[in-house]
Amino acid sequence: MFIPRLFLAHHGVITDDFRSKIDNRQSTIGNEGHVTDPSEQFERLEEKLLRAIELFKRTQTEKRTLEEEVEKLKVESKERAQALNAMERELIALRREREDVRSRVEKLLARIDGLTSSDSEG
């Protein structure tokens, strides 16, 4: 937060030592190549805002893409679950059918055994 030096000086917060440190810091900042011209500061701020806007747009696009992919995967998952359920029902039906066939074959074999055993007795 920026507090004007005049306010600080008026309330006795700024001492001469502190004032010299501020002046030294400001001259150092100016010598380090930091922007001191308000129009340059505005341009840098504008550049930062434009970069932030571009970043926001890019993340929004990525978010929409990911949301679409999530929806696609949900639909695909639901379809696979339905296919799995159908396969499970078919497997149960095939097992029942196999048991029925086994039972019928066993009955036929028992009849054949009955016929062959009565033929061998007589």
DSSP file (Angstrom, degrees, kcal/mol; ACC not computed):
  #  RESIDUE AA STRUCTURE BP1 BP2  ACC     N-H-->O    O-->H-N    N-H-->O    O-->H-N    TCO  KAPPA ALPHA  PHI   PSI    X-CA   Y-CA   Z-CA
    1    1 A M              0   0    0      0, 0.0     2,-0.5     0, 0.0     0, 0.0   0.000 360.0 360.0 360.0 134.3    0.0    0.0    0.0
    2    2 A F        -     0   0    0      2,-0.0     0, 0.0     0, 0.0     0, 0.0  -0.748 360.0-174.1 -90.4 124.8    1.4    3.4   -1.0
    3    3 A I        -     0   0    0     -2,-0.5     5,-0.1     3,-0.0     0, 0.0  -0.977  30.6-116.7-118.1 119.6    1.4    6.1    1.8
    4    4 A P     >  -     0   0    0      0, 0.0     4,-1.9     0, 0.0     3,-0.3  -0.204  14.5-130.9 -57.2 142.0    2.4    9.5    0.6
    5    5 A R  H  > S+     0   0    0      1,-0.2     4,-3.3     2,-0.2     5,-0.2   0.837 106.3  61.1 -62.3 -33.6    5.6   10.8    2.2
    6    6 A L  H  > S+     0   0    0      2,-0.2     4,-2.4     1,-0.2    -1,-0.2   0.910 105.2  47.7 -61.1 -41.6    3.9   14.1    3.1
    7    7 A F  H  > S+     0   0    0     -3,-0.3     4,-1.8     2,-0.2    -1,-0.2   0.932 114.4  46.2 -62.8 -46.6    1.4   12.3    5.2
    8    8 A L  H  <>S+     0   0    0     -4,-1.9     5,-2.7     1,-0.2     6,-0.9   0.902 113.7  48.4 -64.7 -41.1    4.2   10.3    7.0
    9    9 A A  H ><5S+     0   0    0     -4,-3.3     3,-1.4     1,-0.2    -1,-0.2   0.904 109.1  53.5 -66.4 -40.3    6.3   13.4    7.5
   10   10 A H  H 3<5S+     0   0    0     -4,-2.4    -1,-0.2     1,-0.3    -2,-0.2   0.858 110.7  46.7 -62.5 -36.3    3.3   15.3    8.9
   11   11 A H  T 3<5S-     0   0    0     -4,-1.8    -1,-0.3    -5,-0.2    -2,-0.2   0.300 117.6-111.5 -92.2  10.5    2.7   12.6   11.4
   12   12 A G  T < 5S+     0   0    0     -3,-1.4    -3,-0.2    -4,-0.1    -2,-0.1   0.660  84.2 120.5  74.9  16.4    6.3   12.4   12.4
   13   13 A V      < +     0   0    0     -5,-2.7     2,-0.6    -6,-0.2    -4,-0.2   0.850  59.2  70.3 -80.3 -34.8    6.8    8.9   11.0
   14   14 A I        -     0   0    0     -6,-0.9     2,-0.2    -9,-0.2    -2,-0.1  -0.737  65.7-171.1 -90.6 122.4    9.6   10.0    8.6
   15   15 A T     >  -     0   0    0     -2,-0.6     4,-2.7     1,-0.1     5,-0.2  -0.553  40.0-103.0 -98.0 171.5   12.9   10.9   10.2
   16   16 A D  H  > S+     0   0    0      1,-0.2     4,-2.2     2,-0.2     5,-0.2   0.894 124.0  51.2 -62.2 -38.9   15.8   12.5    8.3
   17   17 A D  H  > S+     0   0    0      2,-0.2     4,-1.9     1,-0.2    -1,-0.2   0.922 111.9  46.2 -63.2 -43.8   17.6    9.1    8.2
   18   18 A F  H  > S+     0   0    0      1,-0.2     4,-2.3     2,-0.2    -2,-0.2   0.892 110.1  54.7 -65.6 -39.4   14.5    7.4    6.8
   19   19 A R  H  X S+     0   0    0     -4,-2.7     4,-2.3     1,-0.2    -2,-0.2   0.897 107.8  48.9 -61.6 -41.7   14.1   10.2    4.3
   20   20 A S  H  X S+     0   0    0     -4,-2.2     4,-2.6     2,-0.2    -1,-0.2   0.870 109.3  52.9 -67.8 -35.9   17.6    9.7    3.0
   21   21 A K  H  X S+     0   0    0     -4,-1.9     4,-2.5     2,-0.2    -2,-0.2   0.907 109.7  48.6 -64.4 -40.5   17.0    6.0    2.7
   22   22 A I  H  X S+     0   0    0     -4,-2.3     4,-2.6     2,-0.2    -2,-0.2   0.932 112.1  48.4 -63.9 -45.2   13.9    6.6    0.6
   23   23 A D  H  X S+     0   0    0     -4,-2.3     4,-2.2     1,-0.2    -2,-0.2   0.915 112.6  48.5 -62.1 -42.9   15.8    9.1   -1.6
   24   24 A N  H  X S+     0   0    0     -4,-2.6     4,-2.3     2,-0.2    -1,-0.2   0.909 111.8  49.8 -62.2 -42.0   18.7    6.5   -2.0
   25   25 A R  H  X S+     0   0    0     -4,-2.5     4,-2.8     1,-0.2    -2,-0.2   0.917 110.5  49.5 -64.1 -43.5   16.2    3.8   -2.9
   26   26 A Q  H  X S+     0   0    0     -4,-2.6     4,-2.1     1,-0.2    -1,-0.2   0.895 112.0  47.5 -65.2 -38.7   14.4    5.9   -5.4
   27   27 A S  H  X S+     0   0    0     -4,-2.2     4,-1.8     2,-0.2    -1,-0.2   0.875 112.2  50.6 -70.0 -34.3   17.7    6.9   -7.1
   28   28 A T  H  X S+     0   0    0     -4,-2.3     4,-1.8     2,-0.2    -2,-0.2   0.919 109.3  50.8 -66.5 -43.2   18.8    3.2   -7.1
   29   29 A I  H  <>S+     0   0    0     -4,-2.8     5,-1.5     1,-0.2     4,-0.3   0.922 110.4  49.2 -60.4 -43.9   15.5    2.2   -8.7
   30   30 A G  H ><5S+     0   0    0     -4,-2.1     3,-0.7     1,-0.2    -1,-0.2   0.861 112.4  48.3 -63.4 -35.6   15.9    4.8  -11.4
   31   31 A N  H 3<5S+     0   0    0     -4,-1.8    -1,-0.2     1,-0.2    -2,-0.2   0.733 101.4  64.0 -77.9 -23.1   19.5    3.6  -12.0
   32   32 A E  T 3<5S-     0   0    0     -4,-1.8    -1,-0.2    -3,-0.2    -2,-0.2   0.476 117.9-105.7 -81.4  -0.3   18.5   -0.1  -12.2
   33   33 A G  T < 5 +     0   0    0     -3,-0.7    -3,-0.2    -4,-0.3    -2,-0.1   0.577  66.7 152.9  89.8   9.3   16.4    0.5  -15.3
   34   34 A H      < -     0   0    0     -5,-1.5     2,-0.4     1,-0.1    -1,-0.3  -0.392  56.1 -95.3 -68.7 152.4   13.0    0.2  -13.6
   35   35 A V        +     0   0    0      1,-0.2    -1,-0.1     5,-0.1    -5,-0.0  -0.548  51.4 160.2 -75.3 124.0   10.3    2.2  -15.2
   36   36 A T        +     0   0    0     -2,-0.4    -1,-0.2    -6,-0.1    -6,-0.1   0.566  48.4  94.4-114.9 -18.9    9.8    5.6  -13.7
   37   37 A D  S  > S-     0   0    0      1,-0.1     4,-2.5     2,-0.0     3,-0.4  -0.629  72.2-140.2 -76.9 126.5    7.9    7.2  -16.6
   38   38 A P  H  > S+     0   0    0      0, 0.0     4,-2.5     0, 0.0     5,-0.2   0.852 101.9  53.1 -57.2 -36.3    4.1    7.0  -16.1
   39   39 A S  H  > S+     0   0    0      2,-0.2     4,-2.2     1,-0.2     5,-0.1   0.885 110.7  47.2 -68.5 -35.8    3.5    6.3  -19.8
   40   40 A E  H  > S+     0   0    0     -3,-0.4     4,-2.6     2,-0.2     5,-0.2   0.886 111.3  51.5 -69.2 -38.3    6.0    3.4  -19.7
   41   41 A Q  H  X S+     0   0    0     -4,-2.5     4,-2.4     1,-0.2    -2,-0.2   0.917 110.4  48.8 -62.6 -41.5    4.5    2.1  -16.5
   42   42 A F  H  X S+     0   0    0     -4,-2.5     4,-2.8    -5,-0.2    -2,-0.2   0.908 110.3  51.0 -64.6 -41.6    1.1    2.2  -18.2
   43   43 A E  H  X S+     0   0    0     -4,-2.2     4,-2.6     2,-0.2    -2,-0.2   0.918 111.4  47.6 -62.4 -43.3    2.4    0.4  -21.2
   44   44 A R  H  X S+     0   0    0     -4,-2.6     4,-2.5     2,-0.2    -1,-0.2   0.906 112.5  49.3 -64.5 -40.5    3.9   -2.4  -19.0
   45   45 A L  H  X S+     0   0    0     -4,-2.4     4,-2.6     2,-0.2    -2,-0.2   0.921 110.6  50.5 -62.6 -43.1    0.7   -2.7  -17.1
   46   46 A E  H  X S+     0   0    0     -4,-2.8     4,-2.6     2,-0.2    -2,-0.2   0.908 110.1  50.2 -61.2 -42.3   -1.2   -2.9  -20.4
   47   47 A E  H  X S+     0   0    0     -4,-2.6     4,-2.4     2,-0.2    -2,-0.2   0.915 110.6  49.4 -62.0 -43.4    1.2   -5.6  -21.6
   48   48 A K  H  X S+     0   0    0     -4,-2.5     4,-2.5     1,-0.2    -2,-0.2   0.909 111.4  49.4 -62.6 -41.5    0.7   -7.6  -18.4
   49   49 A L  H  X S+     0   0    0     -4,-2.6     4,-2.6     2,-0.2    -2,-0.2   0.909 110.2  50.4 -64.7 -41.6   -3.1   -7.2  -18.7
   50   50 A L  H  X S+     0   0    0     -4,-2.6     4,-2.5     2,-0.2    -2,-0.2   0.904 111.6  48.3 -63.3 -40.5   -3.0   -8.4  -22.3
   51   51 A R  H  X S+     0   0    0     -4,-2.4     4,-2.6     2,-0.2    -2,-0.2   0.906 111.8  50.1 -64.3 -40.8   -0.9  -11.4  -21.3
   52   52 A A  H  X S+     0   0    0     -4,-2.5     4,-2.5     2,-0.2    -2,-0.2   0.897 110.5  49.7 -64.7 -39.6   -3.3  -12.2  -18.5
   53   53 A I  H  X S+     0   0    0     -4,-2.6     4,-2.8     2,-0.2    -2,-0.2   0.926 111.5  48.3 -64.4 -44.5   -6.2  -11.9  -20.9
   54   54 A E  H  X S+     0   0    0     -4,-2.5     4,-2.6     2,-0.2    -2,-0.2   0.910 111.9  49.5 -62.0 -42.5   -4.5  -14.3  -23.3
   55   55 A L  H  X S+     0   0    0     -4,-2.6     4,-2.6     2,-0.2    -1,-0.2   0.913 111.4  49.6 -61.9 -43.0   -3.8  -16.7  -20.5
   56   56 A F  H  X S+     0   0    0     -4,-2.5     4,-2.4     2,-0.2    -2,-0.2   0.925 111.6  48.1 -61.9 -45.6   -7.4  -16.5  -19.3
   57   57 A K  H  X S+     0   0    0     -4,-2.8     4,-2.4     1,-0.2    -2,-0.2   0.921 112.3  49.5 -60.8 -44.2   -8.7  -17.2  -22.8
   58   58 A R  H  X S+     0   0    0     -4,-2.6     4,-2.5     1,-0.2    -2,-0.2   0.913 112.1  46.9 -63.3 -43.3   -6.3  -20.1  -23.3
   59   59 A T  H  X S+     0   0    0     -4,-2.6     4,-2.5     2,-0.2    -1,-0.2   0.867 111.0  52.4 -68.8 -34.8   -7.3  -21.7  -19.9
   60   60 A Q  H  X S+     0   0    0     -4,-2.4     4,-2.5     2,-0.2    -2,-0.2   0.916 110.5  48.0 -64.3 -42.3  -11.0  -21.2  -20.7
   61   61 A T  H  X S+     0   0    0     -4,-2.4     4,-2.5     2,-0.2    -2,-0.2   0.925 113.0  47.9 -63.2 -44.7  -10.5  -23.0  -24.1
   62   62 A E  H  X S+     0   0    0     -4,-2.5     4,-2.6     1,-0.2    -2,-0.2   0.892 110.7  52.4 -62.6 -39.3   -8.6  -25.8  -22.4
   63   63 A K  H  X S+     0   0    0     -4,-2.5     4,-2.6     2,-0.2    -2,-0.2   0.932 110.2  47.2 -62.6 -46.2  -11.4  -26.0  -19.7
   64   64 A R  H  X S+     0   0    0     -4,-2.5     4,-2.5     2,-0.2    -2,-0.2   0.916 112.3  50.5 -61.8 -42.8  -14.1  -26.3  -22.4
   65   65 A T  H  X S+     0   0    0     -4,-2.5     4,-2.3     1,-0.2    -2,-0.2   0.927 112.5  46.3 -60.7 -45.3  -12.0  -28.9  -24.3
   66   66 A L  H  X S+     0   0    0     -4,-2.6     4,-2.5     2,-0.2    -1,-0.2   0.883 110.9  52.0 -66.4 -38.2  -11.6  -30.9  -21.1
   67   67 A E  H  X S+     0   0    0     -4,-2.6     4,-2.3     2,-0.2    -1,-0.2   0.906 110.3  49.1 -63.9 -40.8  -15.3  -30.6  -20.2
   68   68 A E  H  X S+     0   0    0     -4,-2.5     4,-2.4     2,-0.2    -2,-0.2   0.909 111.4  49.6 -63.3 -41.7  -16.2  -31.9  -23.6
   69   69 A E  H  X S+     0   0    0     -4,-2.3     4,-2.6     2,-0.2    -2,-0.2   0.895 109.0  52.1 -64.4 -40.1  -13.8  -34.8  -23.2
   70   70 A V  H  X S+     0   0    0     -4,-2.5     4,-2.3     2,-0.2    -2,-0.2   0.927 110.7  47.9 -61.8 -44.5  -15.2  -35.6  -19.8
   71   71 A E  H  X S+     0   0    0     -4,-2.3     4,-2.3     2,-0.2    -2,-0.2   0.914 111.5  50.4 -62.3 -42.7  -18.8  -35.7  -21.3
   72   72 A K  H  X S+     0   0    0     -4,-2.4     4,-2.5     1,-0.2    -2,-0.2   0.914 111.5  48.0 -60.9 -43.7  -17.6  -37.9  -24.1
   73   73 A L  H  X S+     0   0    0     -4,-2.6     4,-2.7     2,-0.2    -1,-0.2   0.852 109.1  53.8 -67.4 -34.7  -15.9  -40.3  -21.6
   74   74 A K  H  X S+     0   0    0     -4,-2.3     4,-2.4     2,-0.2    -2,-0.2   0.934 111.0  45.6 -63.0 -45.8  -19.1  -40.4  -19.5
   75   75 A V  H  X S+     0   0    0     -4,-2.3     4,-2.5     2,-0.2    -2,-0.2   0.930 114.2  48.7 -62.6 -45.6  -21.2  -41.4  -22.5
   76   76 A E  H  X S+     0   0    0     -4,-2.5     4,-2.4     1,-0.2    -2,-0.2   0.902 111.3  50.1 -61.6 -41.7  -18.6  -44.0  -23.5
   77   77 A S  H  X S+     0   0    0     -4,-2.7     4,-2.4     2,-0.2    -1,-0.2   0.905 110.5  49.4 -63.3 -42.2  -18.5  -45.3  -20.0
   78   78 A K  H  X S+     0   0    0     -4,-2.4     4,-2.2     2,-0.2    -2,-0.2   0.912 111.2  49.7 -63.9 -42.5  -22.3  -45.6  -19.9
   79   79 A E  H  X S+     0   0    0     -4,-2.5     4,-2.4     1,-0.2    -2,-0.2   0.911 111.8  48.4 -62.7 -42.4  -22.3  -47.4  -23.2
   80   80 A R  H  X S+     0   0    0     -4,-2.4     4,-2.6     2,-0.2    -2,-0.2   0.886 109.6  52.3 -65.9 -38.3  -19.7  -49.8  -22.0
   81   81 A A  H  X S+     0   0    0     -4,-2.4     4,-2.4     2,-0.2    -1,-0.2   0.911 110.6  48.1 -63.7 -41.2  -21.5  -50.5  -18.8
   82   82 A Q  H  X S+     0   0    0     -4,-2.2     4,-2.2     2,-0.2    -2,-0.2   0.912 112.1  49.0 -64.8 -42.1  -24.7  -51.3  -20.8
   83   83 A A  H  X S+     0   0    0     -4,-2.4     4,-2.4     2,-0.2    -2,-0.2   0.897 110.8  51.0 -63.5 -40.1  -22.7  -53.6  -23.1
   84   84 A L  H  X S+     0   0    0     -4,-2.6     4,-2.5     2,-0.2    -2,-0.2   0.915 109.3  50.2 -63.5 -43.6  -21.2  -55.3  -20.1
   85   85 A N  H  X S+     0   0    0     -4,-2.4     4,-2.3     1,-0.2    -2,-0.2   0.910 110.7  49.7 -60.6 -42.3  -24.6  -55.8  -18.6
   86   86 A A  H  X S+     0   0    0     -4,-2.2     4,-2.3     1,-0.2    -2,-0.2   0.910 111.5  48.7 -63.8 -41.7  -25.9  -57.3  -21.8
   87   87 A M  H  X S+     0   0    0     -4,-2.4     4,-2.6     2,-0.2    -2,-0.2   0.881 109.9  51.9 -65.6 -38.4  -22.9  -59.6  -22.0
   88   88 A E  H  X S+     0   0    0     -4,-2.5     4,-2.3     2,-0.2    -2,-0.2   0.915 110.6  47.8 -64.7 -42.2  -23.4  -60.7  -18.4
   89   89 A R  H  X S+     0   0    0     -4,-2.3     4,-2.4     2,-0.2    -2,-0.2   0.911 112.5  49.5 -63.3 -41.6  -27.1  -61.5  -19.1
   90   90 A E  H  X S+     0   0    0     -4,-2.3     4,-2.7     2,-0.2    -2,-0.2   0.904 109.8  51.3 -64.5 -41.0  -26.1  -63.4  -22.2
   91   91 A L  H  X S+     0   0    0     -4,-2.6     4,-2.4     2,-0.2    -2,-0.2   0.916 109.9  49.3 -61.6 -44.1  -23.5  -65.4  -20.2
   92   92 A I  H  X S+     0   0    0     -4,-2.3     4,-2.2     1,-0.2    -2,-0.2   0.924 112.3  48.5 -61.2 -44.1  -26.1  -66.3  -17.6
   93   93 A A  H  X S+     0   0    0     -4,-2.4     4,-2.5     1,-0.2    -2,-0.2   0.906 111.4  49.8 -63.4 -41.7  -28.4  -67.5  -20.4
   94   94 A L  H  X S+     0   0    0     -4,-2.7     4,-2.6     2,-0.2    -1,-0.2   0.881 109.4  51.4 -65.9 -37.8  -25.7  -69.5  -22.1
   95   95 A R  H  X S+     0   0    0     -4,-2.4     4,-2.4     2,-0.2    -1,-0.2   0.917 110.9  48.2 -64.9 -42.5  -24.8  -71.2  -18.8
   96   96 A R  H  X S+     0   0    0     -4,-2.2     4,-2.4     2,-0.2    -2,-0.2   0.935 112.1  49.3 -61.5 -45.1  -28.4  -72.1  -18.2
   97   97 A E  H  X S+     0   0    0     -4,-2.5     4,-2.7     1,-0.2    -2,-0.2   0.911 109.7  51.8 -60.6 -42.9  -28.7  -73.5  -21.7
   98   98 A R  H  X S+     0   0    0     -4,-2.6     4,-2.8     1,-0.2    -1,-0.2   0.914 109.8  49.3 -60.5 -43.5  -25.5  -75.5  -21.2
   99   99 A E  H  X S+     0   0    0     -4,-2.4     4,-2.5     2,-0.2    -1,-0.2   0.892 110.9  50.3 -63.5 -39.3  -26.9  -77.0  -18.0
  100  100 A D  H  X S+     0   0    0     -4,-2.4     4,-2.4     2,-0.2    -2,-0.2   0.930 112.2  47.0 -62.9 -45.1  -30.1  -77.9  -19.8
  101  101 A V  H  X S+     0   0    0     -4,-2.7     4,-2.6     2,-0.2    -2,-0.2   0.917 112.0  50.5 -63.6 -43.4  -28.2  -79.5  -22.6
  102  102 A R  H  X S+     0   0    0     -4,-2.8     4,-2.5     1,-0.2    -1,-0.2   0.918 110.8  49.3 -59.8 -44.5  -26.0  -81.4  -20.1
  103  103 A S  H  X S+     0   0    0     -4,-2.5     4,-2.1     1,-0.2    -1,-0.2   0.916 112.3  47.4 -62.1 -43.8  -29.1  -82.6  -18.3
  104  104 A R  H  X S+     0   0    0     -4,-2.4     4,-2.4     2,-0.2    -2,-0.2   0.895 111.9  49.9 -65.6 -40.8  -30.7  -83.8  -21.5
  105  105 A V  H  X S+     0   0    0     -4,-2.6     4,-2.7     2,-0.2    -2,-0.2   0.909 109.8  51.2 -64.3 -41.8  -27.6  -85.6  -22.6
  106  106 A E  H  X S+     0   0    0     -4,-2.5     4,-2.2     2,-0.2    -2,-0.2   0.903 110.4  49.1 -62.6 -40.8  -27.3  -87.3  -19.3
  107  107 A K  H  X S+     0   0    0     -4,-2.1     4,-2.1     2,-0.2    -2,-0.2   0.913 112.1  48.4 -64.0 -42.7  -30.9  -88.5  -19.5
  108  108 A L  H  X S+     0   0    0     -4,-2.4     4,-2.7     2,-0.2    -2,-0.2   0.913 111.4  49.6 -64.3 -41.8  -30.3  -89.8  -23.1
  109  109 A L  H  X S+     0   0    0     -4,-2.7     4,-2.7     1,-0.2    -1,-0.2   0.883 109.4  52.6 -63.5 -38.0  -27.1  -91.6  -22.0
  110  110 A A  H  X S+     0   0    0     -4,-2.2     4,-2.2     2,-0.2    -1,-0.2   0.901 110.7  47.2 -65.2 -40.2  -29.1  -93.1  -19.1
  111  111 A R  H  X S+     0   0    0     -4,-2.1     4,-2.6     2,-0.2    -2,-0.2   0.914 112.1  49.7 -64.9 -43.7  -31.7  -94.4  -21.5
  112  112 A I  H  X S+     0   0    0     -4,-2.7     4,-2.9     1,-0.2     5,-0.2   0.931 111.2  49.0 -62.0 -43.1  -29.1  -95.7  -23.8
  113  113 A D  H  X S+     0   0    0     -4,-2.7     4,-2.3     1,-0.2    -1,-0.2   0.897 111.0  51.2 -61.0 -40.0  -27.4  -97.5  -20.9
  114  114 A G  H  X S+     0   0    0     -4,-2.2     4,-1.6     2,-0.2    -2,-0.2   0.883 112.6  45.7 -63.8 -39.2  -30.9  -98.9  -19.9
  115  115 A L  H  X S+     0   0    0     -4,-2.6     4,-1.7     2,-0.2    -2,-0.2   0.911 115.0  45.8 -71.2 -42.5  -31.4 -100.2  -23.5
  116  116 A T  H  X S+     0   0    0     -4,-2.9     4,-1.8     1,-0.2    -2,-0.2   0.851 112.4  51.0 -71.3 -33.5  -28.0 -101.7  -23.8
  117  117 A S  H  X S+     0   0    0     -4,-2.3     4,-1.0    -5,-0.2    -1,-0.2   0.864 110.9  48.0 -73.6 -34.2  -28.1 -103.3  -20.4
  118  118 A S  H  X S+     0   0    0     -4,-1.6     4,-1.0    -5,-0.2    -2,-0.2   0.819 111.5  51.3 -73.1 -30.3  -31.5 -104.9  -21.1
  119  119 A D  H  < S+     0   0    0     -4,-1.7    -2,-0.2     1,-0.2    -1,-0.2   0.861 109.1  50.0 -71.0 -37.3  -30.2 -106.2  -24.4
  120  120 A S  H  < S+     0   0    0     -4,-1.8    -1,-0.2     1,-0.2    -2,-0.2   0.752 109.4  52.9 -74.8 -22.5  -27.2 -107.8  -22.8
  121  121 A E  H  <        0   0    0     -4,-1.0    -1,-0.2     1,-0.2    -2,-0.2   0.800 360.0 360.0 -78.6 -30.4  -29.4 -109.5  -20.2
  122  122 A G     <        0   0    0     -4,-1.0    -2,-0.2    -5,-0.1    -1,-0.2   0.446 360.0 360.0-102.5 360.0  -31.6 -111.1  -22.7
